[in-house]
Amino acid sequence: MRAGRDPQRHPKLFHIVAECNKHGLVHRGERSPSKHSQEQGILKLAENPPMLSPSAQSVYDLNGRWWLAHTKARFEKAFAWDLVGRGIGYFLPMLERVRFSGGRKRRMLLPLFTSYVFFNGTEEDRVGALATNRLCRIINVVRQEKLIRELSMIQKALQGKVSLDLYPFAAQGERCRIISGPFMGMVGTVVECSRTARLVLAVDMLGQGAVMEIDTDLLEPVK
């Protein structure tokens, strides 16, 4: 059975779905979060969907074909919760940020790639994703293995708690590989270099990426 399929057969996933149902956070059919929270995107950290399908540890654990979902504005998290409820595998990279709202400082998770969620599965899952009514369109992924490699590097950087930011352009620079440390083997494009380097982990089909800072001594050119 592929990862992300049946919540009742995965205790961790079943617990998450049950908790979200209790708080009205798993959406089926036309159900949706409150208008205010949906429009403002303000959720407590515990109310956010997992970045990766709860039954998977890595994007490599998710079987099936990958697609890129272009969501309606600020519907990335609602769509991710829909996928949790339907047992569909997905990856929604998010960054923790501090914002001031209502005179208070809040920590929140914001999607790295605004209006985009990566999901995978069968043709039936693709139809199910469309049925959520959260999407503008679904984009076909031609180079499946390349996308999985790119997503796995971003996931690894997020798990490593490295400081990441959106790099909203196609990266131009020298391709380099990290040769030591917890991110060894990751490959990106150096777009700026001084005492530390700014290394872009690109998602080519988006023409965007995530940028991280790393010691230049840990890099070697990719030949």
Backbone hydrogen bonds, N-H to C=O, Kabsch-Sander energy under -0.5 kcal/mol:
donor,donor_aa,acceptor,acceptor_aa,energy
3,A,61,D,-0.7
5,R,2,R,-0.9
9,R,6,D,-1.2
10,H,7,P,-1.3
14,F,7,P,-0.7
14,F,10,H,-3.1
15,H,11,P,-2.4
16,I,12,K,-1.9
17,V,13,L,-2.7
18,A,14,F,-2.4
19,E,15,H,-2.4
20,C,16,I,-2.4
21,N,17,V,-2.5
22,K,18,A,-1.9
23,H,19,E,-1.4
24,G,21,N,-1.0
25,L,20,C,-3.9
26,V,20,C,-0.6
27,H,25,L,-0.6
31,R,28,R,-2.1
38,Q,34,S,-2.6
39,E,35,K,-2.5
40,Q,36,H,-2.7
41,G,37,S,-1.9
42,I,37,S,-0.5
43,L,41,G,-0.8
47,E,44,K,-1.5
48,N,44,K,-0.5
48,N,45,L,-1.3
53,S,90,Y,-1.7
56,A,53,S,-2.3
61,D,58,S,-1.7
62,L,59,V,-1.1
63,N,61,D,-0.6
65,R,121,G,-2.3
67,W,119,F,-3.2
68,L,139,I,-2.3
69,A,67,W,-0.6
69,A,117,V,-3.2
70,H,68,L,-0.5
70,H,137,R,-2.6
71,T,69,A,-0.8
71,T,115,S,-2.1
72,K,134,R,-3.1
75,F,72,K,-1.9
79,F,75,F,-2.4
80,A,76,E,-2.1
81,W,77,K,-2.5
82,D,78,A,-1.9
83,L,79,F,-2.1
84,V,80,A,-2.2
85,G,81,W,-2.4
86,R,82,D,-1.7
87,G,83,L,-0.7
87,G,84,V,-1.0
88,I,83,L,-2.6
89,G,120,N,-0.6
91,F,118,F,-3.1
92,L,51,M,-3.6
95,L,110,L,-3.0
97,R,108,M,-3.2
99,R,97,R,-0.5
99,R,106,R,-2.9
101,S,99,R,-0.6
101,S,104,R,-2.9
104,R,101,S,-1.5
106,R,99,R,-3.7
108,M,97,R,-3.0
110,L,95,L,-2.8
110,L,108,M,-0.5
112,L,93,P,-2.8
113,F,93,P,-0.5
114,T,112,L,-0.7
116,Y,113,F,-2.0
117,V,69,A,-2.0
118,F,91,F,-2.0
119,F,67,W,-2.2
120,N,89,G,-2.4
121,G,65,R,-1.8
126,R,122,T,-2.0
127,V,123,E,-2.2
128,G,124,E,-2.2
129,A,125,D,-2.5
130,L,126,R,-1.9
131,A,127,V,-1.7
132,T,129,A,-1.2
133,N,130,L,-1.5
136,C,70,H,-3.3
137,R,70,H,-1.5
139,I,68,L,-3.4
141,V,66,W,-0.7
142,V,140,N,-0.7
144,Q,142,V,-1.2
147,L,143,R,-2.0
148,I,144,Q,-2.3
149,R,145,E,-2.1
150,E,146,K,-2.2
151,L,147,L,-2.9
152,S,148,I,-2.4
153,M,149,R,-1.6
154,I,150,E,-1.7
155,Q,151,L,-2.7
156,K,152,S,-2.3
157,A,153,M,-2.2
158,L,154,I,-2.3
159,Q,155,Q,-2.5
160,G,156,K,-1.6
161,K,158,L,-1.3
162,V,157,A,-1.6
164,L,162,V,-0.6
165,D,211,V,-1.5
167,Y,209,G,-3.4
174,E,190,V,-0.9
176,C,188,G,-2.8
177,R,220,E,-3.1
178,I,186,M,-2.6
179,I,177,R,-0.5
179,I,218,L,-2.8
180,S,218,L,-0.5
184,M,181,G,-1.7
185,G,178,I,-3.4
186,M,183,F,-2.1
188,G,176,C,-2.4
189,T,200,V,-2.0
190,V,174,E,-2.9
190,V,188,G,-0.5
191,V,189,T,-0.6
191,V,198,R,-2.4
192,E,198,R,-0.8
194,S,196,T,-2.3
197,A,214,I,-3.4
198,R,192,E,-2.8
199,L,197,A,-0.7
199,L,212,M,-3.2
200,V,189,T,-2.7
200,V,198,R,-0.5
201,L,199,L,-0.5
201,L,210,A,-3.5
202,A,200,V,-0.9
203,V,208,Q,-3.1
204,D,202,A,-0.5
206,L,203,V,-1.7
207,G,203,V,-1.1
208,Q,203,V,-1.2
209,G,167,Y,-1.8
210,A,201,L,-2.2
211,V,165,D,-3.0
212,M,199,L,-2.4
213,E,163,S,-0.5
214,I,197,A,-2.3
216,T,195,R,-0.9
218,L,215,D,-1.9
219,L,216,T,-1.7
220,E,177,R,-1.9
222,V,175,R,-2.6
223,K,221,P,-0.6
